[in-house]
Amino acid sequence: MWDIVYTVTPESWRQAAEARYDAVVARWRRALFAVLGLLLLFVSSVALTRLTRVEDPAVVKLLLPLLLLQFVCGLTLFGNRWLTIAIHRWAGRRHPNMGKELRYTLSDEGIAGPPLGTEQVYPWQAFRNGKSRVAAKGIILIHASGVCHWLPATAFASPQDWQDAAAFAENKLRFSKRSPT
């Protein structure tokens, strides 16, 4: 059993946002966003440079907003991870937990603590949705509703406690898509 106590800081909020993004958005989707973003940026950049050679002002007036929109969409797709994390960080500045001390208890039965909304223990099955995981800087627990709980590695009593708790949580959060036999 581990007692986890930490104060929510902008840094812990950023770590949680990064872990949540990496847990929720699949790698193939992140790669697809980057490739499509680069493709849109390339095509719109080439088209914008060629648009300077067009002499008809009506064509320029029609195509310029569309190409600029395409360029912005390319930037948005390419920077999706950064943009999503930035939005979470911006929202975190106004979050009621910012600056508060959070306490969790991690045990064989599950996780408990006031941040969960009740003192009852939430079983590990509540987080076995394929999204909850152990990240390099902490443990991200995601409910089916999308609510996240971040347990940073720095909140554990010692590095050895963190390693033991991470291995324990990794074992408890194993997710299998196979139906039970």
N, C-alpha and C positions, 0 to 999 in steps of 0.2 A: 504494500500500500504506500502511495506517495501523496504528500500534501504539496500542492502547488500554490504559491502565493506570488503575485506580481502586480505592479502598478502599470496600467495601460499608458503607454507613451506613444508619441508619433512613430518612433522606430519600431515598437512592437506591432503597431497598427499596420505599418508598411510591410513587415514580415508576414503578417497574417493575410494581407491583401495579395501578396505574391504567392503564398502557399495556396490560397483559395483559387486564384486564377489557374495555377498549374494543376490543381486537383480537378477543377470543373471543366476546363477546356482541354480536349484531347490533343496530343502531340500532332497528329495528322492535321487537325483543324488549324493549329497554330502555324504549321508549315504551309498549309493552303492559303491562309490569310496573308502570309508574307509573300508567297509567290504571286498571288493575284494582285496584291498591292504593288509589288515591283512592276508587274506587267502593265497595270493601269498607269503607273507613274511614267513608265517608258513611253507608252503609246501617246499619252496626253502631252508629254514633253516634246516628242517629235512633231505631233500635230500642231502644237502651239508655235513651234519655231517655223513650221511651214505656213502657218496662218498669216505670218507677217508678209508673205509674198503674194497673198490674195489681194486683188485690187478692188473687188466688188465690196463696198461697205455693208450691203445687206447680208452677204454671206458671213462676213466677219462678225456682224452684230448678232447673227443667229448662232454661229459656232463657238464664239468666245465664251459665253456663259456655260455651255455644255462641256467644253474642254476644261474649263476651270473647275467645274463640279466633278468631272472625272478625275482630275488631279487631286482634289481634296479627298475623294473617296479612296484613291490609291494610298494617300498618306494615312488615312484612317485605318485601312486594312493592314498596311505595313506596320504601323505603330499600335496595333490593337492591344497587345499586352501592356505596353507602357501607358496607353490612354486609359485602359480599364483600371489599372493600379492607381493611376493619378486620380481618377474619379473616386475610387474607394478612399484614398487618403484625404481628399478634399471633404468627402462626407464624414470621415472620422473626426475631423476637427470639431464638429458640432455634436458628436455622439455623446449621449449621457455618461457612458463608461470612461470617457477620456479623462485621465488623471485619477481614476478610482483604483482602489486595490481590489483585485479579484482573487477569490480562493476556490480551488477545486480539490477534490480528493479522488484519486485514481485507485481503483481496487479491482479485484478479480471479478466482482459482480458488475462493475461499470464505473460510471463517473457521477459524482455528486457535487453540489455546491450551489450557493445562491444565484450565481450568474445563469444557471439553467432555469431559473424561475421557481424552483421548489427545492426543498431539502431532500426529496426522494432521490434514489439512485436511478440513473438512466442506464439501462443495460447496454452492453456492447452491440447487441443486435440493432439498436436504434441508429447506429452509425455505420452499419455494414451495407452501404449503398454503392460501394465502388468508388466513392469520392473522398471519403475520409482516409487520411494517410499520415504517415510519419514523414516529415520533410527534414531537410538538413538543419533547420533552425528551430524546429518545434513540431508539435502534433496538431494537425487541423482536424477537427471533428465536425462533420457536416450532417445535419438532419436531412430527412427526405424533403422537408419544407424549405431547405436552403439556408437555414440559420446555422451560423458557424461559431465554433468555440475554439480559440487559439490557446495552446499551452506551449509557451516559448521554452526553449532549452535552458535559457538563463534563469528560469524560475525554479528550477530544481536545485536541491540542496548542494549537489556536487556533480561534477562531470560523470562520475560513475553512476550516480542515481539517474541522470539523464539517459545514459546508455542502456541501463537496465530497464527503465520505463519505456524507452523507444522500442527495444526488442519485445517487451511485453505487449505494448500497444500494436506493434506490427503483427504479432501473432493473433491478437484478439480481433484486429480489423481485416483479417484475410477475407477476401470476397471471392465467391465462386458463383459462376453463372449456371452451373449444373444444378438440376433439380435434385432434391434429396431422394435417395433410393430407399 
